[in-house]
Amino acid sequence: MILTITLNPAIDVRYDMSQFQLNGTNRTDAPHRTAGGKGLNVTRVIAQLGEPVMATGILGGEAGEWITSTLAKDGIRQNFYRVSGNTRTCLAFLHDGKQTEVLESGPHVSTDEWEGFKQHVATLLSEVSLVVASGSLPKGVPVSAYRELIELAGQYGKKVILDTSGEALREGLSAHPLLVKPNEEELNSLDPAAPIEHTLNRIGDRSDWVIHSKGKRGADAIVHGQRYVIDVPNVAAVNAVGSGDAMIAGLAVGMVRRQSVEETLRLGSATGTLNALEEGTGSINCAHLEDMLSQIRVTRMSPISSS
C-alpha cells in the first residue's frame, strides 16, 4: 500500500465564468468543489489506477470534515491527524482564458501538534510499502518538515517520494528522498547561478530518481546516474492543473509494482498527460491508459557522471 502525506490540504473551489468584473457583481453556475492539495490529487490517481492507497495529513475544522467525507464517498482509505485550526479553502476563477486565484494560507500548526502528527505517521508506516509526501507547508510547521518525515520513514525502512519546492525541497533533499520531480522554476530557485543540468546532477547525488518535469514538452530523468528523455504526444489540454501530481501517482504505482525504469517513467508520463484531458483536477480516465502508454517514448541516453 502507498501512503500519501498532504500537510496543507484544501477545499479547492473552481468557478467557470465567461468574464470576471473587478469592483462588480459576478454570477456563475454551481462551483466545482474538490478535496484538494497536491497529495490528495496524487491519492485519487493512485486509487483510479487500482493500487491500494491511504491518505494522511493535517486537517481541522468544518473544512477538514468536508474533505474526509468527500474522500470517504470516493472510497479512499484515510487516517488524518486533527489540529485545532481550520483547513483552508482556495478559490479559482476561470474567465476570459485566464485564471484568478484566491488562496488561504491554512491553519497554524503548533509545535505540539507537529510532534503529534509525526507520532501519528509512525503508527502508519509499518503497513505501507512507499510514502509520497507532497505540497506546501502550513504555518507553524518547520521548513525541515519533509526532512524529518523522510528520516522518520527511514527508521522503518520506507522510502519517500517528495514533491515540494523552495526551502522545504532543499531541506528534504538533505535526507535523500527516493524521487523528486522539480520543474524549471524549482530548479532555478535551488541554485539561480547554476545551469539546470548542473543542478540536476547535484540533486542526483541525493536522490535516486530525479525527474525534470517540462509539461507538454515531456521530461528528462536521471535514475541511478542514467539519463532518460521522455517524449509525450501533443494533446488538446482541458485542464492541466494537477498533471504533475498525476505523474507522481503513476511513478509511485510503477515502483510498487516493480516495473522497469522505462515502464515506470512511461506510466508516470501517461498519467500526467491523461490528467490534462480531464476537467477534474487529479483525475484520469483509465480507459485511455493503454493508448496513451503506446504514444510515449522513453529514450535511454549516455550515463551522466556527477560533478
C-alpha positions, 0 to 999 in steps of 0.5 A, spaced: 500 500 500 502 507 498 501 512 503 500 519 501 502 525 506 498 532 504 500 537 510 496 543 507 490 540 504 484 544 501 477 545 499 479 547 492 473 551 489 473 552 481 468 557 478 467 557 470 465 564 468 465 567 461 468 574 464 470 576 471 468 584 473 473 587 478 469 592 483 462 588 480 457 583 481 459 576 478 454 570 477 456 563 475 453 556 475 454 551 481 462 551 483 466 545 482 468 543 489 474 538 490 478 535 496 484 538 494 492 539 495 497 536 491 497 529 495 490 528 495 490 529 487 496 524 487 491 519 492 485 519 487 490 517 481 493 512 485 486 509 487 483 510 479 489 506 477 487 500 482 493 500 487 491 500 494 492 507 497 491 511 504 491 518 505 494 522 511 495 529 513 493 535 517 486 537 517 481 541 522 475 544 522 468 544 518 473 544 512 477 538 514 470 534 515 468 536 508 474 533 505 474 526 509 467 525 507 468 527 500 474 522 500 470 517 504 464 517 498 470 516 493 472 510 497 479 512 499 482 509 505 484 515 510 487 516 517 488 524 518 491 527 524 486 533 527 489 540 529 485 545 532 485 550 526 481 550 520 483 547 513 483 552 508 479 553 502 482 556 495 478 559 490 479 559 482 476 563 477 476 561 470 474 567 465 476 570 459 482 564 458 485 566 464 485 564 471 484 568 478 486 565 484 484 566 491 488 562 496 488 561 504 494 560 507 491 554 512 491 553 519 497 554 524 500 548 526 503 548 533 509 545 535 505 540 539 501 538 534 507 537 529 510 532 534 503 529 534 502 528 527 509 525 526 507 520 532 501 519 528 505 517 521 509 512 525 503 508 527 502 508 519 508 506 516 509 499 518 503 497 513 505 501 507 510 499 502 512 507 499 510 514 502 509 520 497 509 526 501 507 532 497 505 540 497 506 546 501 507 547 508 502 550 513 504 555 518 507 553 524 510 547 521 518 547 520 521 548 513 525 541 515 518 538 515 519 533 509 526 532 512 524 529 518 518 525 515 523 522 510 528 520 516 522 518 520 520 513 514 527 511 514 527 508 521 522 503 518 525 502 512 520 506 507 522 510 502 519 517 500 517 520 494 517 528 495 514 533 491 515 540 494 519 546 492 523 552 495 526 551 502 522 545 504 525 541 497 532 543 499 531 541 506 528 534 504 533 533 499 538 533 505 535 526 507 535 523 500 528 522 498 527 516 493 524 521 487 523 528 486 520 531 480 522 539 480 520 543 474 524 549 471 522 554 476 524 549 482 530 548 479 532 555 478 530 557 485 535 551 488 541 554 485 539 561 480 547 561 478 547 554 476 545 551 469 539 546 470 543 540 468 548 542 473 543 542 478 540 536 476 546 532 477 547 535 484 540 533 486 542 526 483 547 525 488 541 525 493 536 522 490 535 516 486 530 518 481 530 525 479 525 527 474 525 534 470 518 535 469 517 540 462 509 539 461 507 538 454 514 538 452 515 531 456 521 530 461 528 528 462 530 523 468 536 521 471 535 514 475 541 511 478 546 516 474 542 514 467 539 519 463 532 518 460 528 523 455 521 522 455 517 524 449 509 525 450 504 526 444 501 533 443 494 533 446 488 538 446 489 540 454 482 541 458 485 542 464 492 541 466 492 543 473 494 537 477 498 533 471 504 533 475 501 530 481 498 525 476 505 523 474 507 522 481 501 517 482 503 513 476 511 513 478 509 511 485 504 505 482 510 503 477 515 502 483 510 498 487 509 494 482 516 493 480 516 495 473 522 497 469 525 504 469 522 505 462 515 502 464 515 506 470 517 513 467 512 511 461 506 510 466 508 516 470 508 520 463 501 517 461 498 519 467 500 526 467 498 527 460 491 523 461 490 528 467 490 534 462 484 531 458 480 531 464 476 537 467 477 534 474 483 536 477 487 529 479 483 525 475 484 520 469 480 516 465 483 509 465 480 507 459 485 511 455 491 508 459 493 503 454 493 508 448 496 513 451 502 508 454 503 506 446 504 514 444 510 515 449 517 514 448 522 513 453 529 514 450 535 511 454 541 516 453 549 516 455 550 515 463 551 522 466 557 522 471 556 527 477 560 533 478 
